[in-house]
């Protein structure tokens, strides 16, 4: 299987898009952690 220049370009373009969803997921998990700490301090 040969990798063409176009295939390589598509691969690099896909790799370039990976950090944004990871960053968003990290932000959501951080907010969830803050909520859980708040709930813990209120109820326990």
C-alpha positions as CSV (number, residue, x, y, z in Angstrom):
1,X,0.0,0.0,0.0
2,X,1.5,3.3,-1.1
3,X,0.8,6.5,0.7
4,X,0.2,9.3,-1.7
5,X,0.9,13.0,-1.1
6,X,-2.9,13.6,-0.9
7,X,-3.3,10.8,1.6
8,X,-0.5,12.3,3.7
9,X,-2.1,15.7,3.6
10,X,-5.5,14.4,4.7
11,X,-3.7,12.5,7.5
12,X,-2.0,15.7,8.7
13,X,-5.2,17.7,8.5
14,X,-7.0,15.1,10.6
15,X,-4.1,15.1,13.2
16,X,-4.3,18.9,13.3
17,X,-8.0,18.7,14.4
18,X,-7.4,16.4,17.4
19,X,-6.3,18.9,20.1
20,X,-9.5,21.0,20.0
21,X,-11.9,18.2,21.1
22,X,-9.4,17.0,23.7
23,X,-9.2,20.6,25.1
24,X,-13.0,20.8,25.2
25,X,-13.3,17.5,26.9
26,X,-10.7,18.6,29.5
27,X,-12.7,21.8,30.2
28,X,-15.9,19.8,30.7
29,X,-14.2,17.4,33.0
30,X,-12.7,20.2,35.0
31,X,-16.1,21.9,35.4
32,X,-17.6,18.5,36.4
33,X,-15.0,18.1,39.1
34,X,-15.7,21.5,40.5
35,X,-19.4,20.6,40.7
36,X,-18.7,17.4,42.4
37,X,-16.5,19.1,45.0
38,X,-19.3,21.7,45.6
39,X,-21.9,19.0,46.0
40,X,-19.7,17.1,48.4
41,X,-19.1,20.2,50.5
42,X,-22.9,20.9,50.7
43,X,-24.2,17.4,51.4
44,X,-21.4,15.7,53.3
